[in-house]
Amino acid sequence: MSNHKKIAKPFLKWAGGKSQLINEIEKSLPLDVVNNKFTYIEPFVGSGAVLFWMLNNFPKMEKAVINDINSDLINTYKVIADRPYELIAILEDMQNMYWALENHPDKKKSFYYYNRELYNQRIGTNANKAALFIFLNRTCFNGLYRVNRNNGFNVPIGSYTKPMICDNENILAVSDVLKKVEILCGDFEQTLQYARQNSFFYFDPPYKPLSETSSFNSYSKNEFNDDEQIRLRNFCAKLENKGHKWMLSNSDVKGQNINDNFFDDIYSNYLISRVKAKRSINANAEKRGELSELLITNYTTSLEYA
């Protein structure tokens, strides 16, 4: 393998992206699984920070299976996997047009909102829809993905001058590593049928909000509420009964309210660790910073590789 080979990394900015937690996740991996040939399954893939890290660092991974309920996101993964050059050509044109409006703020704003409306119509080729998805992610406020009940993307324009909209090298690197990845769209429970004898599940669901104003749960038109969190716990229990190992991330609501035992109660049969992560996506700059988050596993972790 060439030393100059581009390492695949997330192609999106994403609320709750796991790059900050990689070191803690690494310490908490089930070594008896990942030190052998294994299947990696991620039912809430999002921007794929953990997926790409696993693909880049664990050559014994025979296959990965990713899933997300956000069909626009999954379409983008599939286009990158199958038609990267077509996507790059469209993104390069959009980037050139956007950068050319650097000194024309009104026209730049109009260009953004025109493309946001085009995206919400969800017409055109899959490559065009994927390009609009990436364009909006790279140019909207803080890279936030938020939709209303009608699945309309409603994030305003960001303040970036010349954002990187088309990262050719990374798109090609992502396309290359996705060759060993099965890409699904739908409910997280469907991933069970793809589990093999030596499988590891990593769950990064929409986080339980720490306050009424901090929710990023409008990530899809379907709310991921407390009932959904409990349904996920029940699914994890099913995996446990079938002998599969899993790790799950979520917000530490107890860190905000000492009397909030929601996760401590529903995951009382499992190992709960509290770890620190920096979060930068918040409308209020004073509220960005280090937070406590949860890493929950159904196995005892080891800090050293075998």
C-alpha positions in Angstrom: 0.0 0.0 0.0 1.4 3.4 -0.9 2.3 5.7 1.9 0.6 8.5 0.0 -2.7 6.7 -0.2 -5.5 9.1 1.0 -7.1 8.0 4.2 -10.9 8.1 4.0 -12.6 10.5 6.5 -16.1 11.8 6.9 -17.3 13.8 3.9 -19.9 15.7 6.0 -20.0 18.0 9.1 -22.4 16.4 11.5 -24.0 17.3 14.9 -22.7 14.7 17.3 -20.0 13.4 15.0 -17.8 10.9 16.8 -14.3 12.1 15.9 -14.0 13.5 19.4 -14.7 10.1 21.0 -12.5 7.9 18.8 -9.8 7.5 21.5 -12.5 6.4 24.1 -14.2 4.1 21.6 -10.8 2.5 20.8 -10.2 1.8 24.5 -13.7 0.2 24.8 -13.6 -2.2 21.8 -14.3 -5.9 22.3 -10.8 -7.2 21.6 -11.9 -10.8 21.2 -14.0 -9.6 18.2 -11.9 -7.1 16.4 -8.6 -9.1 16.8 -10.2 -11.8 14.6 -12.1 -11.7 11.3 -15.3 -9.8 12.0 -18.4 -8.0 10.6 -18.9 -4.4 11.7 -22.5 -3.1 11.9 -23.5 0.5 12.4 -27.3 1.0 12.4 -27.2 4.9 12.8 -24.2 5.7 10.5 -24.6 9.5 10.3 -21.3 11.0 9.0 -19.5 7.7 9.5 -16.6 8.9 11.7 -16.4 5.6 13.5 -17.1 3.6 10.3 -14.1 5.2 8.5 -11.8 4.9 11.5 -12.7 1.2 11.7 -12.2 0.7 8.0 -8.8 2.4 8.1 -7.5 0.7 11.2 -8.9 -2.9 11.3 -7.8 -5.0 8.3 -9.4 -8.1 9.8 -12.9 -6.5 9.2 -14.3 -8.7 6.5 -17.4 -6.6 5.9 -19.2 -3.5 7.2 -23.0 -2.9 7.2 -24.3 0.6 7.6 -27.8 1.9 7.9 -29.6 5.1 8.5 -33.3 6.2 8.4 -32.3 9.4 6.5 -32.8 8.4 2.8 -31.0 11.5 1.5 -27.9 10.7 3.5 -28.0 7.1 2.4 -28.4 8.2 -1.2 -25.2 10.2 -0.9 -23.3 7.2 0.5 -24.5 5.1 -2.4 -23.6 7.8 -5.0 -20.1 8.1 -3.6 -19.7 4.4 -3.6 -20.9 3.8 -7.2 -20.6 7.1 -9.1 -17.9 9.3 -7.5 -16.6 11.0 -10.7 -20.1 12.0 -11.7 -20.6 13.5 -8.2 -17.3 15.3 -8.3 -18.1 16.9 -11.6 -21.3 18.4 -10.3 -19.7 19.5 -7.0 -16.8 21.2 -8.8 -19.3 23.3 -10.8 -21.3 24.2 -7.6 -18.1 25.1 -5.8 -16.8 27.4 -8.6 -20.2 29.2 -8.8 -20.4 29.7 -5.1 -16.8 30.9 -4.7 -17.3 33.3 -7.6 -20.0 35.1 -5.5 -17.5 35.8 -2.6 -17.9 39.6 -3.0 -21.6 39.5 -3.8 -23.3 38.5 -0.5 -26.9 39.0 -1.8 -26.3 36.8 -4.9 -24.5 34.3 -2.7 -27.4 34.1 -0.4 -29.9 33.8 -3.3 -27.7 30.9 -4.7 -27.8 29.1 -1.4 -31.6 29.4 -0.9 -32.3 28.5 -4.5 -30.3 25.3 -4.1 -32.0 24.6 -0.7 -35.4 24.8 -2.4 -34.1 22.6 -5.2 -32.9 20.0 -2.7 -36.3 20.0 -0.9 -38.1 19.2 -4.2 -36.0 16.0 -4.3 -36.1 15.8 -8.1 -33.3 15.0 -10.6 -30.7 12.3 -10.6 -29.4 10.6 -7.5 -26.0 12.2 -8.2 -27.6 15.7 -8.4 -29.5 15.0 -5.1 -26.3 13.9 -3.4 -24.4 17.0 -4.7 -27.1 19.2 -3.2 -26.9 17.3 0.1 -23.1 17.9 0.3 -23.4 21.5 -0.9 -25.9 22.4 1.8 -23.9 20.6 4.5 -20.8 22.6 3.5 -22.5 26.0 3.2 -25.3 26.0 5.8 -25.1 27.3 9.4 -22.6 25.2 11.4 -23.1 22.2 9.1 -26.3 21.4 10.9 -28.8 19.0 9.4 -32.4 19.7 10.4 -35.7 19.1 8.7 -39.3 20.1 9.5 -42.2 17.7 9.7 -42.6 17.8 6.0 -38.9 16.7 5.6 -38.0 20.1 4.4 -34.4 21.1 5.1 -34.6 24.5 6.8 -31.1 25.5 8.0 -30.1 29.0 7.1 -27.0 29.9 5.2 -23.7 29.9 7.0 -21.0 32.6 7.1 -18.2 30.6 5.4 -16.3 32.6 2.8 -14.9 29.9 0.5 -15.9 26.5 2.1 -14.5 23.3 0.7 -17.5 21.9 -1.2 -15.7 19.4 -3.4 -13.0 17.4 -1.7 -12.1 15.2 -4.7 -9.4 13.2 -3.0 -11.6 12.3 0.0 -14.6 11.4 -2.2 -12.4 9.0 -4.1 -10.9 7.6 -0.9 -14.4 7.1 0.6 -15.6 5.5 -2.6 -12.7 3.0 -2.4 -13.3 1.9 1.2 -17.1 1.7 0.7 -16.5 -1.3 -1.6 -16.6 -3.6 1.4 -19.7 -1.9 2.9 -23.3 -2.9 2.6 -25.4 0.3 2.6 -29.0 0.1 4.0 -31.7 2.6 4.5 -34.5 2.1 7.1 -35.2 1.2 10.7 -32.2 0.2 12.8 -33.7 -3.2 13.7 -33.3 -4.5 10.1 -29.5 -4.7 10.7 -29.9 -7.8 12.8 -30.4 -10.0 9.7 -26.9 -9.0 8.5 -25.1 -10.2 11.8 -22.7 -13.1 11.5 -21.1 -15.2 14.1 -18.4 -12.7 15.0 -20.1 -9.3 14.6 -19.8 -6.0 16.5 -22.5 -3.4 16.6 -21.8 0.3 17.3 -24.9 2.5 18.0 -24.9 6.2 17.7 -28.6 7.1 17.8 -30.0 10.6 17.9 -29.1 11.8 21.3 -31.6 12.4 24.0 -31.6 16.2 24.3 -30.0 17.8 27.4 -32.6 20.6 27.3 -35.7 21.5 25.4 -33.7 24.0 23.3 -30.7 21.7 22.6 -32.4 19.0 20.5 -30.9 17.9 17.2 -33.6 15.2 17.0 -35.2 16.8 13.9 -32.6 15.0 12.0 -35.4 13.2 10.2 -39.1 13.9 10.0 -39.6 11.0 12.5 -38.9 12.0 16.1 -36.5 9.7 18.1 -38.2 10.1 21.5 -37.9 8.3 24.8 -40.0 5.4 23.5 -37.6 5.0 20.6 -34.7 5.0 23.1 -36.3 2.2 25.0 -37.0 0.3 21.8 -33.3 0.6 21.0 -32.5 -0.8 24.5 -34.8 -3.7 23.8 -33.0 -4.4 20.5 -29.7 -4.3 22.3 -31.0 -6.9 24.8 -32.0 -9.0 21.8 -28.5 -8.8 20.4 -27.1 -9.8 23.9 -29.4 -12.9 23.9 -28.0 -13.8 20.5 -24.4 -13.5 21.7 -23.5 -10.3 19.8 -21.4 -7.6 21.4 -22.3 -3.9 21.1 -21.3 -0.4 22.1 -23.7 2.5 22.3 -23.2 6.3 22.6 -25.6 8.8 24.0 -25.9 12.0 25.9 -25.2 12.1 29.7 -28.5 13.6 30.8 -27.5 12.9 34.4 -24.6 15.3 33.9 -27.1 18.1 33.4 -29.6 17.0 36.0 -28.3 14.7 38.8 -31.8 13.4 39.3 -32.2 12.2 35.7 -31.5 8.5 35.7 -33.1 7.7 32.4 -30.1 5.9 30.8 -28.7 4.6 34.2 -32.1 2.9 34.7 -32.8 1.5 31.2 -29.2 0.3 30.8 -28.7 -0.8 34.4 -27.7 -4.4 33.2 -24.8 -3.1 31.2 -21.5 -1.3 31.7 -21.9 2.5 31.6 -18.9 4.8 31.2 -18.9 8.6 31.2 -16.4 10.2 28.8 -15.6 13.7 27.7 -16.3 15.1 24.3 -16.1 18.5 22.7 -19.2 19.7 21.0 -19.0 22.7 18.6 -22.5 22.8 17.0 -24.6 25.1 19.1 -26.3 28.4 18.1 -25.0 29.8 21.4 -21.1 29.9 21.3 -21.0 30.0 25.1 -22.6 26.5 25.2 -20.0 24.9 23.0 -17.3 23.0 24.8 -16.6 19.9 26.7 -19.6 17.7 27.7 -19.9 14.3 29.4 -21.3 11.6 27.2 -22.1 7.9 27.7 -20.4 4.9 26.3 -22.4 1.8 27.1 -21.3 -1.8 26.4 -22.6 -5.3 27.0 -19.1 -6.6 27.7 -16.2 -5.7 30.0 -13.6 -3.6 28.2 -9.8 -3.9 28.2 -7.4 -1.0 27.7 -4.7 -3.0 25.9 -4.7 -4.9 22.6 -3.9 -8.5 22.7 
